[in-house]
Amino acid sequence: MSVFPDPRQLSIHDFTYQLPPERIAPEPLPDRDQSRLLVYRGGTLQDQCFQDLPAELPQNALLVFNDTKVVRARLFFHKPTGGLIELFCLEPVAPHRAIEPAMQQTGSSVWKCLVGNGKRWKGGPVTLEFEAEGQAATLTAERLEAAEGYSLIQFSWQPAALPFAAVLRGAGHLPLPPYLNREDTDVDAVRYQTVYAAHEGAVAAPTAGLHFSDLVLAAIAQRGITTARVTLHVGAGTFQPVKADQMAGHAMHGEPFVVTRAVLRQLLDQLPRPVLAVGTTSLRTLESVYWLGSGLVQNAEPDASALHVSQWQPYEAGPEVSLTEALRAVLEHLEKTGAEALHATTQLLIAPGYRFRVVQGLITNFHQPESTLLLLVAALIGPDWQRVYDHALAHDYRFLSYGDSSLLLP
């Protein structure tokens, strides 16, 4: 029996702590794997170095990584009068809404963007000259429509044969978290990506993975611990503050994710041995796969909307479906449709009161007070989240994206 109320009744103000500004890591350490690692195992706490992680993992665990790659989503345009306009690409609108084909689009596309200095942009196109793939190029942006909180921006570029991914690589800047309050550097270009990043589409890094070096990955393999990769393209909504008094009033952001048939089979083969997620994004992906499978068991002929996990789905679910049934249902759906991978979206909010179906442990950084990420940690380890954070503060751990790491094994 959960000691927590329905997550919709939770107040985010109960999930806070005092984070002094000087404890936020402004830069990465010189070496990825030299960050500190706070190990929480069944209520005990131990201070380690991240290089020690392989020895701390359960011998028979499956470790799941998010291999999304951060795109250079911030674009700076100068108006003819000299004023600066900043565009932050959030998600594609046309001709593709899915991120991966949108990154391969040539010639022109429409994106939902945040606009900096937007009040000074009275209309008319703005242009940006840059170099892409060894050639001079030009990007033009025109505002089609302004909505609450964002604008629809028509991008067009020359040479038109360039894919939009190449345009962003040549013209854009890395979207560092807003709390770092600085411009991106050449160091960030390397260190704000994981060493295994593969699929472009995120506008924020899956930061738990930033600590992994080739050395640590090799040591994990040497211990015989199996690994798998999923892809969830982290959206700007990951930094969205909770403003509602109760969580029922907070709209969770949606994010696209991809899980291949091979990974689904790995998960089935792993049962009942532990599955550990590298980062909250991997964890939300894995738990979302369960809820999609649960829905498919109850509706074998789904429409397109069935490949979406809504914010409150776990808390409104019908009859319980086993993890084996759920995974098999997703595999059968892919076989029936001829798809090699599950392409879906999730708004899943994991908060105290949630019961985990797939994941038994988590590697994660230290998150902002009053954030949905902190709610997820509290859901996994219960009220002990306060002990973990108190210990980290008392022992000089570094916080947030470039900060230190924790291994949480409830």
C-alpha positions as CSV (number, residue, x, y, z in Angstrom):
1,M,0.0,0.0,0.0
2,S,1.5,3.3,-1.1
3,V,2.1,6.0,1.6
4,F,1.6,8.6,-1.1
5,P,-1.7,10.1,-2.3
6,D,-2.8,10.1,-5.9
7,P,0.0,11.9,-7.8
8,R,-2.5,14.4,-9.1
9,Q,-3.0,15.6,-5.5
10,L,0.7,16.1,-4.8
11,S,2.1,19.6,-4.3
12,I,5.4,20.2,-5.9
13,H,6.3,22.4,-3.0
14,D,6.8,19.2,-0.9
15,F,9.6,18.2,-3.2
16,T,12.1,21.0,-2.7
17,Y,15.4,21.8,-1.1
18,Q,17.8,24.8,-0.9
19,L,20.2,24.7,-3.8
20,P,22.9,27.4,-3.4
21,P,23.9,28.8,-6.8
22,E,27.5,27.9,-6.2
23,R,26.6,24.2,-6.1
24,I,25.4,24.3,-9.7
25,A,28.3,23.0,-11.9
26,P,29.0,25.7,-14.5
27,E,31.4,23.6,-16.6
28,P,32.2,19.9,-17.1
29,L,35.2,18.3,-15.3
30,P,38.3,17.7,-17.4
31,D,37.5,14.0,-17.6
32,R,34.0,12.6,-17.9
33,D,34.4,9.7,-15.5
34,Q,36.1,11.6,-12.7
35,S,32.8,13.0,-11.4
36,R,31.6,11.7,-8.1
37,L,29.1,8.9,-7.7
38,L,26.7,8.7,-4.7
39,V,25.6,5.1,-4.4
40,Y,22.2,4.6,-2.7
41,R,21.6,0.8,-2.1
42,G,18.6,-0.3,-0.1
43,G,18.8,2.7,2.2
44,T,22.6,2.9,2.6
45,L,24.7,5.7,1.1
46,Q,28.3,5.4,-0.1
47,D,30.6,8.0,-1.8
48,Q,32.4,6.8,-4.9
49,C,34.0,8.0,-8.1
50,F,32.1,7.4,-11.4
51,Q,34.9,5.2,-12.6
52,D,33.8,2.8,-9.8
53,L,30.4,2.4,-11.4
54,P,31.0,-1.0,-13.1
55,A,31.8,-2.7,-9.8
56,E,28.7,-1.2,-8.2
57,L,26.2,-2.6,-10.8
58,P,24.4,-5.8,-10.2
59,Q,26.2,-8.6,-12.1
60,N,23.1,-9.7,-14.0
61,A,21.7,-6.3,-14.8
62,L,20.7,-4.9,-18.2
63,L,21.8,-1.3,-18.5
64,V,19.7,0.8,-20.9
65,F,21.1,4.1,-22.5
66,N,19.4,6.9,-24.4
67,D,21.5,7.5,-27.6
68,T,19.8,10.7,-28.7
69,K,22.1,13.4,-30.0
70,V,21.7,17.1,-29.1
71,V,21.2,19.4,-32.1
72,R,22.5,22.9,-32.3
73,A,19.0,24.3,-31.9
74,R,19.8,28.0,-31.1
75,L,20.0,30.3,-34.1
76,F,21.1,34.0,-33.9
77,F,19.9,36.3,-36.7
78,H,20.8,40.0,-37.1
79,K,18.0,42.3,-38.4
80,P,19.0,44.8,-41.1
81,T,19.0,47.5,-38.4
82,G,21.5,45.4,-36.3
83,G,19.1,44.1,-33.7
84,L,19.6,40.4,-32.6
85,I,16.8,37.8,-32.9
86,E,17.3,34.4,-31.3
87,L,15.3,31.4,-32.5
88,F,15.2,28.2,-30.4
89,C,13.9,25.3,-32.5
90,L,11.5,23.2,-30.4
91,E,9.9,20.8,-32.8
92,P,9.1,20.4,-36.5
93,V,5.6,21.2,-37.9
94,A,5.8,20.8,-41.7
95,P,6.3,19.0,-43.9
96,H,7.3,16.5,-41.2
97,R,6.2,16.4,-37.5
98,A,8.5,13.5,-36.7
99,I,12.0,14.7,-35.7
100,E,14.2,12.3,-37.7
101,P,12.7,13.0,-41.2
102,A,12.5,16.7,-40.3
103,M,16.3,16.7,-39.8
104,Q,16.8,15.2,-43.3
105,Q,14.4,17.7,-44.9
106,T,15.9,19.8,-47.7
107,G,15.2,23.3,-48.9
108,S,12.6,24.6,-46.4
109,S,10.6,23.6,-43.3
110,V,8.4,25.0,-40.6
111,W,9.3,24.7,-37.0
112,K,7.8,25.7,-33.7
113,C,10.3,28.0,-32.0
114,L,10.9,30.2,-29.0
115,V,11.8,33.7,-30.1
116,G,14.2,35.9,-28.1
117,N,13.7,39.7,-28.7
118,G,10.6,38.8,-30.5
119,K,8.9,42.2,-29.8
120,R,11.6,43.9,-31.9
121,W,10.8,41.6,-34.9
122,K,8.0,43.5,-36.6
123,G,7.9,41.2,-39.6
124,G,9.9,40.4,-42.7
125,P,12.6,37.8,-43.1
126,V,15.9,37.7,-41.4
127,T,19.0,36.0,-42.8
128,L,22.1,34.3,-41.5
129,E,25.2,33.4,-43.5
130,F,27.2,30.4,-42.4
131,E,29.3,27.5,-43.7
132,A,28.0,24.0,-44.0
133,E,29.8,20.9,-45.4
134,G,32.6,23.1,-46.7
135,Q,30.4,25.5,-48.7
136,A,28.9,29.0,-48.1
137,A,25.3,28.8,-47.2
138,T,22.4,31.2,-46.2
139,L,19.5,30.5,-43.9
140,T,16.4,32.7,-44.0
141,A,13.7,32.8,-41.2
142,E,10.2,34.3,-41.5
143,R,7.6,34.4,-38.7
144,L,4.3,32.9,-40.0
145,E,2.3,33.0,-36.8
146,A,2.8,34.0,-33.1
147,A,1.1,31.9,-30.5
148,E,1.2,31.9,-26.7
149,G,4.7,30.9,-25.7
150,Y,6.1,30.1,-29.2
151,S,6.0,31.1,-32.9
152,L,5.8,29.2,-36.2
153,I,8.9,29.9,-38.2
154,Q,9.4,29.2,-41.9
155,F,13.0,28.3,-42.6
156,S,14.4,28.2,-46.1
157,W,18.1,27.8,-47.1
158,Q,20.6,27.7,-49.9
159,P,22.1,25.4,-51.1
160,A,18.6,23.8,-51.0
161,A,20.1,20.3,-51.2
162,L,21.5,20.6,-47.6
163,P,19.5,18.6,-45.0
164,F,18.3,20.7,-42.1
165,A,20.6,18.7,-39.8
166,A,23.6,20.2,-41.7
167,V,22.1,23.6,-41.5
168,L,21.9,23.4,-37.7
169,R,25.4,22.0,-37.5
170,G,26.7,24.9,-39.5
171,A,24.6,27.8,-38.3
172,G,23.4,26.8,-34.8
173,H,24.6,26.8,-31.2
174,L,24.1,24.2,-28.6
175,P,21.1,24.9,-26.3
176,L,22.8,24.8,-22.9
177,P,20.4,24.7,-19.9
178,P,19.1,28.2,-19.1
179,Y,20.5,28.1,-15.6
180,L,24.0,27.9,-16.9
181,N,23.4,31.5,-18.2
182,R,26.4,31.5,-20.6
183,E,27.2,31.0,-24.3
184,D,28.2,27.5,-25.5
185,T,31.9,26.9,-26.2
186,D,34.1,24.4,-28.1
187,V,34.3,22.3,-24.9
188,D,30.5,22.1,-24.8
189,A,30.4,20.9,-28.4
190,V,32.1,17.7,-27.2
191,R,31.0,17.4,-23.6
192,Y,27.3,18.3,-23.9
193,Q,27.0,15.0,-25.9
194,T,27.3,11.5,-24.7
195,V,30.1,9.4,-26.2
196,Y,27.5,7.1,-27.7
197,A,25.1,9.8,-29.1
198,A,23.8,8.6,-32.4
199,H,20.4,10.0,-33.5
200,E,20.0,13.8,-33.8
201,G,16.9,15.3,-32.4
202,A,17.3,16.4,-28.7
203,V,17.4,20.0,-27.6
204,A,18.8,19.0,-24.2
205,A,21.3,16.3,-23.3
206,P,20.4,13.1,-21.5
207,T,22.8,14.3,-18.8
208,A,23.2,11.0,-16.8
209,G,25.1,9.7,-19.8
210,L,27.6,12.5,-19.9
211,H,29.7,10.7,-17.2
212,F,30.3,7.6,-19.3
213,S,33.7,7.3,-21.0
214,D,35.0,4.6,-23.3
215,L,37.0,3.3,-20.4
216,V,33.9,2.9,-18.2
217,L,31.9,1.3,-21.0
218,A,34.7,-1.2,-21.6
219,A,34.8,-2.0,-17.9
220,I,31.0,-2.6,-17.9
221,A,31.4,-5.0,-20.9
222,Q,34.3,-6.8,-19.2
223,R,32.1,-7.5,-16.2
224,G,29.6,-9.2,-18.5
225,I,26.9,-6.7,-18.0
226,T,24.6,-6.4,-21.0
227,T,23.6,-3.1,-22.5
228,A,20.8,-1.8,-24.7
229,R,20.0,1.6,-26.4
230,V,16.8,3.4,-26.8
231,T,16.2,6.8,-28.3
232,L,14.2,9.6,-26.6
233,H,14.6,13.0,-28.1
234,V,14.7,15.3,-25.0
235,G,12.6,18.4,-25.5
236,A,12.9,21.9,-24.0
237,G,10.0,20.9,-21.7
238,T,12.4,19.0,-19.5
239,F,13.3,22.5,-18.0
240,Q,9.6,23.5,-17.8
241,P,8.9,24.6,-14.2
242,V,5.9,23.3,-12.3
243,K,3.7,26.3,-11.6
244,A,0.5,24.6,-10.5
245,D,-0.3,24.3,-6.8
246,Q,-1.2,20.6,-7.4
247,M,0.3,18.3,-10.0
248,A,-3.2,17.9,-11.6
249,G,-2.7,21.4,-12.9
250,H,0.7,20.7,-14.6
251,A,0.7,19.7,-18.3
252,M,3.6,17.3,-18.9
253,H,5.6,17.9,-22.1
254,G,5.5,15.2,-24.8
255,E,8.6,13.6,-26.3
256,P,9.1,11.2,-29.2
257,F,11.0,7.9,-28.6
258,V,12.1,4.9,-30.6
259,V,12.7,1.3,-29.4
260,T,13.8,-1.4,-31.8
261,R,12.5,-5.0,-31.9
262,A,16.0,-6.2,-30.9
263,V,15.8,-4.2,-27.6
264,L,12.2,-5.4,-26.9
265,R,13.6,-9.0,-27.2
266,Q,16.5,-8.1,-24.9
267,L,14.0,-6.9,-22.3
268,L,12.0,-10.1,-22.6
269,D,15.1,-12.2,-22.3
270,Q,16.2,-10.2,-19.3
271,L,13.2,-11.1,-17.1
272,P,13.2,-11.4,-14.1
273,R,16.7,-10.0,-13.8
274,P,17.1,-6.3,-13.0
275,V,16.8,-3.6,-15.6
276,L,18.7,-0.3,-14.9
277,A,18.1,2.9,-16.7
278,V,20.8,5.4,-17.5
279,G,18.9,8.7,-16.9
280,T,15.3,9.7,-16.4
281,T,14.7,9.8,-20.2
282,S,15.7,6.1,-20.6
283,L,13.6,5.3,-17.6
284,R,10.5,7.1,-18.9
285,T,11.0,5.4,-22.3
286,L,11.1,1.9,-20.7
287,E,8.1,2.5,-18.5
288,S,6.2,4.0,-21.5
289,V,6.8,0.8,-23.5
290,Y,5.0,-1.1,-20.8
291,W,2.0,1.2,-21.0
292,L,1.8,1.0,-24.7
293,G,1.9,-2.8,-24.5
294,S,-0.7,-2.7,-21.8
295,G,-2.9,-0.7,-24.1
296,L,-2.3,-3.1,-27.0
297,V,-3.3,-6.1,-24.9
298,Q,-6.6,-4.4,-24.2
299,N,-7.1,-3.2,-27.8
300,A,-5.4,-5.4,-30.4
301,E,-6.4,-3.1,-33.3
302,P,-5.2,0.3,-32.2
303,D,-5.5,3.6,-34.0
304,A,-2.5,5.9,-34.3
305,S,-3.3,7.7,-31.1
306,A,-2.7,4.4,-29.2
307,L,1.1,4.9,-29.8
308,H,1.1,7.7,-27.2
309,V,1.4,7.5,-23.4
310,S,-0.6,10.2,-21.7
311,Q,0.4,11.9,-18.6
312,W,-2.0,10.2,-16.2
313,Q,-2.5,6.8,-18.0
314,P,-0.8,4.7,-15.3
315,Y,-3.1,6.2,-12.7
316,E,-6.3,5.5,-14.7
317,A,-5.3,2.1,-16.0
318,G,-7.7,-0.9,-16.2
319,P,-6.8,-4.5,-15.4
320,E,-3.1,-5.2,-14.7
321,V,-1.1,-6.7,-17.5
322,S,2.1,-8.5,-16.9
323,L,5.4,-7.1,-18.3
324,T,5.8,-10.2,-20.4
325,E,2.4,-9.8,-21.9
326,A,3.0,-6.1,-22.6
327,L,6.4,-6.6,-24.3
328,R,5.0,-9.4,-26.4
329,A,2.0,-7.2,-27.4
330,V,4.4,-4.5,-28.7
331,L,6.5,-7.0,-30.6
332,E,3.4,-8.6,-32.2
333,H,2.2,-5.1,-33.2
334,L,5.5,-4.4,-34.9
335,E,5.5,-7.8,-36.7
336,K,1.9,-7.2,-37.9
337,T,2.7,-3.7,-39.2
338,G,6.2,-4.7,-40.6
339,A,8.0,-2.1,-38.5
340,E,11.5,-2.7,-37.3
341,A,11.1,-0.3,-34.4
342,L,8.4,1.2,-32.2
343,H,8.0,4.9,-32.9
344,A,5.8,6.6,-30.3
345,T,5.4,9.6,-28.0
346,T,5.2,9.9,-24.2
347,Q,3.9,12.5,-21.7
348,L,4.3,10.0,-18.9
349,L,4.6,11.7,-15.5
350,I,6.3,9.5,-12.9
351,A,5.6,10.7,-9.3
352,P,5.3,9.2,-5.8
353,G,2.4,6.7,-6.1
354,Y,3.7,5.3,-9.3
355,R,4.5,1.5,-9.4
356,F,7.5,0.7,-11.6
357,R,6.9,-2.2,-14.1
358,V,10.2,-2.4,-16.0
359,V,13.0,-0.5,-14.1
360,Q,14.7,-1.5,-10.8
361,G,17.4,1.1,-10.6
362,L,18.6,4.4,-12.0
363,I,21.8,6.3,-12.8
364,T,21.0,10.0,-12.6
365,N,22.4,13.5,-11.8
366,F,21.1,15.7,-9.1
367,H,18.0,17.6,-10.2
368,Q,16.5,21.0,-9.7
369,P,14.1,21.6,-6.7
370,E,10.4,21.4,-7.5
371,S,11.0,19.6,-10.8
372,T,9.2,16.6,-12.4
373,L,12.7,14.9,-12.4
374,L,12.9,15.1,-8.6
375,L,9.3,13.7,-8.5
376,L,10.6,10.7,-10.5
377,V,13.5,10.1,-8.0
378,A,11.0,10.3,-5.1
379,A,8.8,7.8,-6.8
380,L,11.7,5.4,-7.1
381,I,13.3,5.6,-3.6
382,G,10.5,7.2,-1.6
383,P,11.1,9.7,1.2
384,D,14.8,8.8,1.1
385,W,15.3,11.2,-1.7
386,Q,15.7,13.8,1.0
387,R,18.5,11.9,2.6
388,V,20.2,11.5,-0.7
389,Y,20.0,15.2,-1.5
390,D,20.9,16.3,2.0
391,H,24.0,14.0,1.9
392,A,25.0,15.3,-1.6
393,L,24.7,18.9,-0.3
394,A,26.6,18.2,2.9
395,H,29.4,16.4,1.0
396,D,30.1,19.0,-1.8
397,Y,28.6,17.2,-4.7
398,R,28.1,19.2,-7.9
399,F,24.5,19.6,-9.1
400,L,22.5,19.7,-12.4
401,S,23.6,19.0,-16.0
402,Y,27.3,19.2,-15.6
403,G,27.3,18.0,-12.0
404,D,28.0,14.7,-10.3
405,S,26.0,11.4,-10.5
406,S,24.1,9.0,-8.4
407,L,23.3,5.3,-8.6
408,L,19.9,4.6,-7.0
409,L,19.2,0.9,-6.2
410,P,16.0,0.7,-4.0
